[in-house]
């Protein structure tokens, strides 16, 4: 049987990963669940042992399977996410399909970007040291990081700091793969 710290670590990681994968702040999950922000933070850091009622409220707010919450380990074999099942975000003419696993949020995120004609994706600075790696699959893109800017065509790869304001802009329609490290 797992020891107490292993259970706390797995529970903390599962809840934190699920919250971040849904793009929710501590304040947002507190409002959705009715659990105080400080308690959510303590649970996510493994500093508090939540009651069953608290865990139930958090799993309902995060739309998680309560029974599988502590599994925490990937099943052996090949995990397949079918094309139509990958989470998708629409943002200002850009379709962002999330390709990375939820547990990699904040560390190593992978996205497929589909730009409507002349659409752009503008981002505020991420965490210090964050870098992005952009590979153009189709079309023409211009990437800007801080004051630097460059144009890209199919097959080009741009690596740039993302801890400053940055933007990816399409000239016409375009597709790309974006990898974000240490966001």
Residue, then its C-alpha position, 0 to 999 in steps of 0.5 A: x500500500x502507498x505511504x501517506x506522503x505518496x498519496x498526498x503527492x499524487x492527490x496534490x499533483x492530480x488536482x493541480x494538473x486538472x485545475x491548470x489543464x482547465x485554465x482555472x486559477x486558485x480563485x476560480x476553483x475556490x468559487x466553483x467548488x466552495x472550498x477556500x482558496x487557501x485550502x485548495x492551495x494547501x491541498x495542491x502543495x500536499x500540506x493538508x489532508x482534505x476531507x472526503x466532502x472537500x475532495x468531492x466538491x473539488x472533483x465535481x468542480x473540476x469534472x474529475x472521476x472521484x474514484x480514479x483521483x489517486x491513480x496518478x500513474x499512467x496505464x501501461x501501453x499506448x494512450x491514444x487521443x483520437x483527433x476529434x477528442x483532443x481539447x480545442x480552444x478558439x481564440x481570435x481566429x486561431x484554433x488551438x488543439x491541445x496535444x500534450x497530456x494534462x500532467x505536462x501543463x506548465x512544463x512541456x506543452x504541445x499545441x497544434x495551431x490553425x490560423x484563419x486568414x490573417x489571424x494572430x495569437x498574442x500572449x502576455x509574458x509567461x514565467x521567467x525562462x519560458x521558451x516557445x518552439x514554433x514549427x510552420x506546417x502550412x502558410x506563412x507566419x510572423x513571430x514576434x518576441x519582445x522587440x525581435x520579429x521574423x517571418x517563417x515559411x513551411x518547415x521553418x522552426x523558430x525558438x524564442x523567449x516567451x517570458x516577454x510579450x509575444x505574438x504569432x501572426x498569419x499571412x493568409x491561413x496557416x498551420x503550425x505546431x507550438x511547444x511551450x517549455x516551462x510556462 
